Amino acid sequence: MKAPRELPPAIDDALAPWEGTTSRRDFLRTSGLFVLGFSGAGLVGFGPRDPRGGPPEANPYPDPDFLQLDSWLVVHEDGTATFYVGKTDGGQGTGTAMRQMMCDELDIAYADATLVMGRTDMTVDQGGSGGSDAIERDAIAARRVAAEARRVLLELASERFERPVEDLAVSEGVISVRSDASRRVTYGELIGGRRFDVALTGRNVNETAGLASLKPVQELKIVGQPIPRYDIPGKVDGSLEWAVDVKLPGMVHARNVRPPFAGARLVAVDESSVRDIPGFLRVVREGNYLAVVCEREEQAIDAAERLETEWEKPGTAPFPSSEDLFDYMRNAPPADANGSGRAPSARVQGDPDAALAGAATVVEAAYDIPFQGHTAIGPAHAVADPSDGQMTVYTNDMKPYSHRTGIAEFLGMPPEQVRVIWMDGPQLYGRTAADDAGFEAAYLARELGRPVRVQWMRHEETAWDTKGPAFAVDLRGGLDAEGGVVALDYRARIANYAHLGYNQADTVLIAQLMGIRPERPSPGGGGGPDEMYHIPNRREETRPVRFPLAFETPLRTGNLRDPNGPQTTFAGESFIDELAAAAKADPVEFRLRLLRGTADDDDAFRRARSTAVVEAAAETYGWDPRPSPAAPTAGAADAGRVLTGRGIAYAYRARTVVATIAEVEVDRESGRVWVRRMVCAHDCGLVINPDGLESTVQGNLLHGISRTLYEEVRFDGEKVTSVDWRTHPTLTHRDAPERIDVVIVNGDPNPDRPDLPHYGAGEPSHRTVAAAVANAIHDATGVRLRRIPLRPERVLAALTAAGV
């Protein structure tokens, strides 16, 4: 069966000789493409041996061996190269950046290389996407193997020219003798029908290395260039095949039938209610999991709507309503969060209670952040093909490797008989329902013995996707007589009990509905805000709260983009603003004073770089130092209809540092908030692609605005009620800022060092948005909003209550 084209045309052309074969090993065997290398390990075949000693045909999809150079790249006879990396690209340009770095280390033109990402049968297991670590961590290994290939090719040229490597120069895949440029050879000519067979070293995939050293930053030529992303043209003209577009011979379509309320038990199914639908094939039921399968998609949709069922409600309400959520969270006993039967210890520095007792001013505030969903513009989907006794899953799940192992465990198949082909699609940024759809497609495909395409419906996606957990945060802070912060007490409750990991065979939704579940739910949990403020006396405590129903609930929690970062930063940076207001201090100067309160730093220089980004954001915005709110007359009766203000928020994530300033307009008559301008100063170390970085930051900011102004999961005591774009609105073009300034900062104390690191940029700027917007609203109106989202009706109610 010929696989559908899921890659850009250039990569498709590179892979054409072996499309339809079972593995890269077959490709290398049949294409005449080999590369010679030098290795003390001798000759080895591509990929790992079958650990059980069986024939390759019994295990068609073994893991590519990350300790073999051939697993990472191929140099073709025409001098072009194909790179293979175990990452996925959710639209942030990760693939383009990885290709730039590998081309630089290999010394080949960017246009002469292609990249394959996230196919479990072809690419080494680097875990897929997550944690903004592709560039920070995983790219180092990719750079090392590309550098090793360059070293080997230079050794080959040295033998050919009978000159030492030091006498050779290499540029864009051509090696020449320095003293005689006419003596030259291309990478393609050096290959000569042979292959690498070079063994690498490393305790794990991200420690993979050869003998070669990485180039100093100053010698990189492609890194730092604004090279256009290779995936954009196909997305614009529609030529790129997305996971949702996969079509296979004999493929059928399935739709799920979800319980009408959480914790319901399926009592009866009347299959006769859909048997007369043209193309109807089967009703599949296992426990409370229910699906219909038809020949065509519209038939499956019709069958899912018409199938008559009887469900029994649980005896206990599964969760409180969203209106009662925060009272419930603050009053419910916290759950055991560490498996010991005891509550987790708070992180305490100094003596916060004594410092608060002796403070000249004490400020207290409570912040509420609701459940928020992924609600991707395209619902979850997958195609599974059970042909030839194996299972192939086409998906845009961000972690194809755990998708593979989880599905194999769920189906009771050897992992070597399962492959996952990652493709572009709208489901990303955390533990999305793409995990669930892939498991459902694989299960149904095995049951029917045919390729099955599963796609969730919009109401199903919005109600049943995994949610970012709700937070209820209580803060106290103490100021001395000079307005300095002497103590900070942060106590949070988080509704994160039964938190879902990625692709776990016993926690995906289909498993839960079938009655399969772990012996003990994951306790979840979370930390406080990430910042480098010097506050001598602190307490930080976050405790999970559980609901009566841990499984088979639409309030399943999992990682949402920048897990817990926007929630904790909203509370933490809003409160820092409240302390600044109490001290009658400028919000920027107040933060800089806290950052400069000590000279202590860490190995990532986060304190020094934090100061640099806060200063850069203020300078770019044109910040006029003054306390907030803007003027004492902001709430006067004669104020204009539209009030304007600015607010700042700072944070770091891992090793990347961000400061964001939002300028807002607040309509006093409607309550609508428009974020008119944003400035984001961003330090992620060495920048691989400045255009890609700017686009990523802009995307983070826009997504952050959407979560800040609109997104909230609403529910009654038994089901989610926000199930479409009307009941669960999101950002529209009308809400887009008039201007976004992205300021790329390098605040490293030694920015010219040859090993300047590259940090992650996929998520950090997302976390600062809510606090910056809320602080700007306070600056404009004098009203402090402590619960998001800031929908017009909530803002208007707060303004009315304050007499603004």
GITA-V12460 format. One record per residue. N is the residue number from 1. RES is the residue in three letters. PHI is phi in whole degrees, -180 to 180 (999 if undefined). Layout:
BEGIN
n->[N/N]
res->[RES/RES]
phi->[PHI/PHI]
END
This chain:
BEGIN
n->[1/2/3/4/5/6/7/8/9/10/11/12/13/14/15/16/17/18/19/20/21/22/23/24/25/26/27/28/29/30/31/32/33/34/35/36/37/38/39/40/41/42/43/44/45/46/47/48/49/50/51/52/53/54/55/56/57/58/59/60/61/62/63/64/65/66/67/68/69/70/71/72/73/74/75/76/77/78/79/80/81/82/83/84/85/86/87/88/89/90/91/92/93/94/95/96/97/98/99/100/101/102/103/104/105/106/107/108/109/110/111/112/113/114/115/116/117/118/119/120/121/122/123/124/125/126/127/128/129/130/131/132/133/134/135/136/137/138/139/140/141/142/143/144/145/146/147/148/149/150/151/152/153/154/155/156/157/158/159/160/161/162/163/164/165/166/167/168/169/170/171/172/173/174/175/176/177/178/179/180/181/182/183/184/185/186/187/188/189/190/191/192/193/194/195/196/197/198/199/200/201/202/203/204/205/206/207/208/209/210/211/212/213/214/215/216/217/218/219/220/221/222/223/224/225/226/227/228/229/230/231/232/233/234/235/236/237/238/239/240/241/242/243/244/245/246/247/248/249/250/251/252/253/254/255/256/257/258/259/260/261/262/263/264/265/266/267/268/269/270/271/272/273/274/275/276/277/278/279/280/281/282/283/284/285/286/287/288/289/290/291/292/293/294/295/296/297/298/299/300/301/302/303/304/305/306/307/308/309/310/311/312/313/314/315/316/317/318/319/320/321/322/323/324/325/326/327/328/329/330/331/332/333/334/335/336/337/338/339/340/341/342/343/344/345/346/347/348/349/350/351/352/353/354/355/356/357/358/359/360/361/362/363/364/365/366/367/368/369/370/371/372/373/374/375/376/377/378/379/380/381/382/383/384/385/386/387/388/389/390/391/392/393/394/395/396/397/398/399/400/401/402/403/404/405/406/407/408/409/410/411/412/413/414/415/416/417/418/419/420/421/422/423/424/425/426/427/428/429/430/431/432/433/434/435/436/437/438/439/440/441/442/443/444/445/446/447/448/449/450/451/452/453/454/455/456/457/458/459/460/461/462/463/464/465/466/467/468/469/470/471/472/473/474/475/476/477/478/479/480/481/482/483/484/485/486/487/488/489/490/491/492/493/494/495/496/497/498/499/500/501/502/503/504/505/506/507/508/509/510/511/512/513/514/515/516/517/518/519/520/521/522/523/524/525/526/527/528/529/530/531/532/533/534/535/536/537/538/539/540/541/542/543/544/545/546/547/548/549/550/551/552/553/554/555/556/557/558/559/560/561/562/563/564/565/566/567/568/569/570/571/572/573/574/575/576/577/578/579/580/581/582/583/584/585/586/587/588/589/590/591/592/593/594/595/596/597/598/599/600/601/602/603/604/605/606/607/608/609/610/611/612/613/614/615/616/617/618/619/620/621/622/623/624/625/626/627/628/629/630/631/632/633/634/635/636/637/638/639/640/641/642/643/644/645/646/647/648/649/650/651/652/653/654/655/656/657/658/659/660/661/662/663/664/665/666/667/668/669/670/671/672/673/674/675/676/677/678/679/680/681/682/683/684/685/686/687/688/689/690/691/692/693/694/695/696/697/698/699/700/701/702/703/704/705/706/707/708/709/710/711/712/713/714/715/716/717/718/719/720/721/722/723/724/725/726/727/728/729/730/731/732/733/734/735/736/737/738/739/740/741/742/743/744/745/746/747/748/749/750/751/752/753/754/755/756/757/758/759/760/761/762/763/764/765/766/767/768/769/770/771/772/773/774/775/776/777/778/779/780/781/782/783/784/785/786/787/788/789/790/791/792/793/794/795/796/797/798/799/800/801/802/803/804]
res->[MET/LYS/ALA/PRO/ARG/GLU/LEU/PRO/PRO/ALA/ILE/ASP/ASP/ALA/LEU/ALA/PRO/TRP/GLU/GLY/THR/THR/SER/ARG/ARG/ASP/PHE/LEU/ARG/THR/SER/GLY/LEU/PHE/VAL/LEU/GLY/PHE/SER/GLY/ALA/GLY/LEU/VAL/GLY/PHE/GLY/PRO/ARG/ASP/PRO/ARG/GLY/GLY/PRO/PRO/GLU/ALA/ASN/PRO/TYR/PRO/ASP/PRO/ASP/PHE/LEU/GLN/LEU/ASP/SER/TRP/LEU/VAL/VAL/HIS/GLU/ASP/GLY/THR/ALA/THR/PHE/TYR/VAL/GLY/LYS/THR/ASP/GLY/GLY/GLN/GLY/THR/GLY/THR/ALA/MET/ARG/GLN/MET/MET/CYS/ASP/GLU/LEU/ASP/ILE/ALA/TYR/ALA/ASP/ALA/THR/LEU/VAL/MET/GLY/ARG/THR/ASP/MET/THR/VAL/ASP/GLN/GLY/GLY/SER/GLY/GLY/SER/ASP/ALA/ILE/GLU/ARG/ASP/ALA/ILE/ALA/ALA/ARG/ARG/VAL/ALA/ALA/GLU/ALA/ARG/ARG/VAL/LEU/LEU/GLU/LEU/ALA/SER/GLU/ARG/PHE/GLU/ARG/PRO/VAL/GLU/ASP/LEU/ALA/VAL/SER/GLU/GLY/VAL/ILE/SER/VAL/ARG/SER/ASP/ALA/SER/ARG/ARG/VAL/THR/TYR/GLY/GLU/LEU/ILE/GLY/GLY/ARG/ARG/PHE/ASP/VAL/ALA/LEU/THR/GLY/ARG/ASN/VAL/ASN/GLU/THR/ALA/GLY/LEU/ALA/SER/LEU/LYS/PRO/VAL/GLN/GLU/LEU/LYS/ILE/VAL/GLY/GLN/PRO/ILE/PRO/ARG/TYR/ASP/ILE/PRO/GLY/LYS/VAL/ASP/GLY/SER/LEU/GLU/TRP/ALA/VAL/ASP/VAL/LYS/LEU/PRO/GLY/MET/VAL/HIS/ALA/ARG/ASN/VAL/ARG/PRO/PRO/PHE/ALA/GLY/ALA/ARG/LEU/VAL/ALA/VAL/ASP/GLU/SER/SER/VAL/ARG/ASP/ILE/PRO/GLY/PHE/LEU/ARG/VAL/VAL/ARG/GLU/GLY/ASN/TYR/LEU/ALA/VAL/VAL/CYS/GLU/ARG/GLU/GLU/GLN/ALA/ILE/ASP/ALA/ALA/GLU/ARG/LEU/GLU/THR/GLU/TRP/GLU/LYS/PRO/GLY/THR/ALA/PRO/PHE/PRO/SER/SER/GLU/ASP/LEU/PHE/ASP/TYR/MET/ARG/ASN/ALA/PRO/PRO/ALA/ASP/ALA/ASN/GLY/SER/GLY/ARG/ALA/PRO/SER/ALA/ARG/VAL/GLN/GLY/ASP/PRO/ASP/ALA/ALA/LEU/ALA/GLY/ALA/ALA/THR/VAL/VAL/GLU/ALA/ALA/TYR/ASP/ILE/PRO/PHE/GLN/GLY/HIS/THR/ALA/ILE/GLY/PRO/ALA/HIS/ALA/VAL/ALA/ASP/PRO/SER/ASP/GLY/GLN/MET/THR/VAL/TYR/THR/ASN/ASP/MET/LYS/PRO/TYR/SER/HIS/ARG/THR/GLY/ILE/ALA/GLU/PHE/LEU/GLY/MET/PRO/PRO/GLU/GLN/VAL/ARG/VAL/ILE/TRP/MET/ASP/GLY/PRO/GLN/LEU/TYR/GLY/ARG/THR/ALA/ALA/ASP/ASP/ALA/GLY/PHE/GLU/ALA/ALA/TYR/LEU/ALA/ARG/GLU/LEU/GLY/ARG/PRO/VAL/ARG/VAL/GLN/TRP/MET/ARG/HIS/GLU/GLU/THR/ALA/TRP/ASP/THR/LYS/GLY/PRO/ALA/PHE/ALA/VAL/ASP/LEU/ARG/GLY/GLY/LEU/ASP/ALA/GLU/GLY/GLY/VAL/VAL/ALA/LEU/ASP/TYR/ARG/ALA/ARG/ILE/ALA/ASN/TYR/ALA/HIS/LEU/GLY/TYR/ASN/GLN/ALA/ASP/THR/VAL/LEU/ILE/ALA/GLN/LEU/MET/GLY/ILE/ARG/PRO/GLU/ARG/PRO/SER/PRO/GLY/GLY/GLY/GLY/GLY/PRO/ASP/GLU/MET/TYR/HIS/ILE/PRO/ASN/ARG/ARG/GLU/GLU/THR/ARG/PRO/VAL/ARG/PHE/PRO/LEU/ALA/PHE/GLU/THR/PRO/LEU/ARG/THR/GLY/ASN/LEU/ARG/ASP/PRO/ASN/GLY/PRO/GLN/THR/THR/PHE/ALA/GLY/GLU/SER/PHE/ILE/ASP/GLU/LEU/ALA/ALA/ALA/ALA/LYS/ALA/ASP/PRO/VAL/GLU/PHE/ARG/LEU/ARG/LEU/LEU/ARG/GLY/THR/ALA/ASP/ASP/ASP/ASP/ALA/PHE/ARG/ARG/ALA/ARG/SER/THR/ALA/VAL/VAL/GLU/ALA/ALA/ALA/GLU/THR/TYR/GLY/TRP/ASP/PRO/ARG/PRO/SER/PRO/ALA/ALA/PRO/THR/ALA/GLY/ALA/ALA/ASP/ALA/GLY/ARG/VAL/LEU/THR/GLY/ARG/GLY/ILE/ALA/TYR/ALA/TYR/ARG/ALA/ARG/THR/VAL/VAL/ALA/THR/ILE/ALA/GLU/VAL/GLU/VAL/ASP/ARG/GLU/SER/GLY/ARG/VAL/TRP/VAL/ARG/ARG/MET/VAL/CYS/ALA/HIS/ASP/CYS/GLY/LEU/VAL/ILE/ASN/PRO/ASP/GLY/LEU/GLU/SER/THR/VAL/GLN/GLY/ASN/LEU/LEU/HIS/GLY/ILE/SER/ARG/THR/LEU/TYR/GLU/GLU/VAL/ARG/PHE/ASP/GLY/GLU/LYS/VAL/THR/SER/VAL/ASP/TRP/ARG/THR/HIS/PRO/THR/LEU/THR/HIS/ARG/ASP/ALA/PRO/GLU/ARG/ILE/ASP/VAL/VAL/ILE/VAL/ASN/GLY/ASP/PRO/ASN/PRO/ASP/ARG/PRO/ASP/LEU/PRO/HIS/TYR/GLY/ALA/GLY/GLU/PRO/SER/HIS/ARG/THR/VAL/ALA/ALA/ALA/VAL/ALA/ASN/ALA/ILE/HIS/ASP/ALA/THR/GLY/VAL/ARG/LEU/ARG/ARG/ILE/PRO/LEU/ARG/PRO/GLU/ARG/VAL/LEU/ALA/ALA/LEU/THR/ALA/ALA/GLY/VAL]
phi->[999/-77/-69/-66/-76/-113/-120/-57/-54/-63/-71/-58/-63/-65/-95/-55/-60/-124/-62/100/-83/-87/-164/-65/-59/-64/-59/-64/-75/-102/-91/76/-103/-139/-132/-89/-142/-120/-152/-69/-80/77/-78/-134/-78/-67/78/-77/-73/-64/-62/-93/80/-77/-68/-56/-65/-74/-134/-69/-128/-69/-68/-58/-82/-70/-94/-117/-58/-64/-72/-102/-159/-132/-104/-87/-65/-87/91/-83/-137/-123/-102/-127/-129/-92/-113/-127/-122/-91/100/-96/86/-59/-63/-61/-66/-61/-64/-59/-66/-70/-63/-62/-72/-78/67/-136/-64/-56/-68/-96/-127/-131/-136/-114/-126/60/-110/-66/-88/-129/-117/-65/-81/-105/89/79/-90/148/74/53/-108/-60/-79/-66/-111/-73/-69/-61/-63/-62/-64/-63/-71/-65/-64/-66/-62/-61/-61/-65/-65/-65/-64/-63/-65/-61/-66/-64/-89/55/-132/-65/-56/-62/-89/-109/-122/-135/-153/49/79/-125/-108/-136/-82/-59/-86/-150/-64/-71/-87/-144/-151/-90/-56/-63/-68/-70/-66/57/79/-116/-127/-67/56/-107/-84/-108/-122/145/-75/-151/-63/-87/-102/-57/-155/-111/-86/-76/-96/-72/-70/-60/-54/-67/-95/-76/-112/-88/-62/95/-92/-81/-70/-60/-64/-73/-88/-68/-55/-67/-75/-76/-93/82/-82/-77/-80/-94/-59/-70/-94/-62/-132/-124/-58/79/-71/-120/-122/-128/-134/-82/-120/-86/-59/-75/-151/-65/75/-73/-109/-76/-93/-154/-133/-101/-65/-64/-71/-128/-65/-89/-72/-56/82/-64/-114/-167/-101/-112/-135/-148/66/-98/-87/-142/-148/-118/-129/-137/-68/-121/-67/-65/-67/-66/-63/-63/-66/-64/-75/-93/-62/-89/-136/-129/-122/-110/-72/-72/-77/-120/-59/-73/-164/-73/-76/-65/-69/-101/-57/-73/-63/-60/-65/-76/-102/-74/-66/-66/-83/-66/-107/-137/78/-98/86/-119/-70/-67/-72/-73/-86/-122/-128/69/-129/-63/-64/-66/-66/-67/-64/-98/-71/-70/-136/-119/-113/-129/-157/-126/-125/-125/-128/-80/-60/-132/-102/-74/40/-60/-64/-117/-62/-60/-162/-169/-125/-124/-122/-94/-59/61/73/-120/-139/-114/-119/-100/-154/-110/-59/-70/-124/-64/-75/-71/-61/-64/-67/-66/-65/-59/-65/-62/-90/71/-107/-63/-56/-69/-100/-123/-132/-122/-107/-78/-139/-65/176/-86/-93/-159/63/117/-85/-90/-73/-59/-55/-65/-63/-64/-64/-64/-63/-65/-62/-67/-63/-66/-65/-95/71/-138/-61/-127/-107/-112/-137/-74/-87/-59/-64/-69/-61/-69/-80/-108/-68/-70/-115/-71/-69/-81/-125/-126/-119/-115/-127/-131/-138/-119/-115/-85/-65/-92/86/-85/-81/-105/-158/-144/-120/-114/-131/-128/-113/-130/-86/-128/-70/65/-61/-95/-83/-91/57/-81/-64/-108/-129/-59/-60/-63/-66/-59/-67/-80/93/-92/-163/-69/-63/-134/-63/-66/-72/67/127/174/-110/-93/-65/-103/-156/-115/-68/-92/-128/-66/-126/-141/-138/-136/-143/-129/-125/-78/-121/-109/-99/-57/-108/-95/-123/54/-126/-73/-95/-66/-105/-162/-69/-108/-40/55/-50/70/-65/-61/-68/-70/-71/-57/-69/-66/-79/-66/-71/-59/-65/-64/-66/-63/-65/-65/-85/55/-113/-65/-60/-71/-62/-62/-68/-62/-64/-68/-71/-92/-69/-149/-94/-63/-144/-122/-70/-100/53/-66/-70/-63/-72/-63/-59/-64/-72/-63/-65/-67/-63/-64/-66/-66/-70/84/-66/-99/-62/-172/-69/-111/-76/-61/-156/-65/-93/-59/-102/-69/-65/-92/-66/-68/-66/-106/-107/-120/-154/-131/-147/-125/-145/-130/-168/-131/-133/57/-115/-98/-117/-139/-134/-124/-116/-114/-113/-124/-117/-116/-85/-68/-89/-107/84/-70/-110/-116/-83/-76/-143/-133/-124/-127/-92/-139/-121/-118/73/-63/-92/-81/-142/-61/-66/-63/-64/-61/-65/-63/-64/-59/-62/-60/-65/-65/-63/-64/-61/-61/-67/-74/-92/-133/-82/-159/-86/-106/-156/-94/-79/-145/-159/-78/-108/-95/-124/-154/-70/-81/-83/-131/-69/-144/-60/-121/-59/-63/-90/-64/-62/-70/-154/-129/-108/-107/-109/-86/-115/-123/-94/-61/-58/-128/-69/-100/-67/-70/-109/-51/-78/-108/-104/-85/-130/-70/-134/-54/-71/-69/-76/-89/-68/-60/-66/-61/-68/-63/-66/-68/-64/-62/-63/-76/-118/79/-105/-97/-101/-115/-133/-105/-79/-97/-67/-52/-66/-72/-65/-62/-63/-68/-65/-64/-63/-89/74/-90]
END
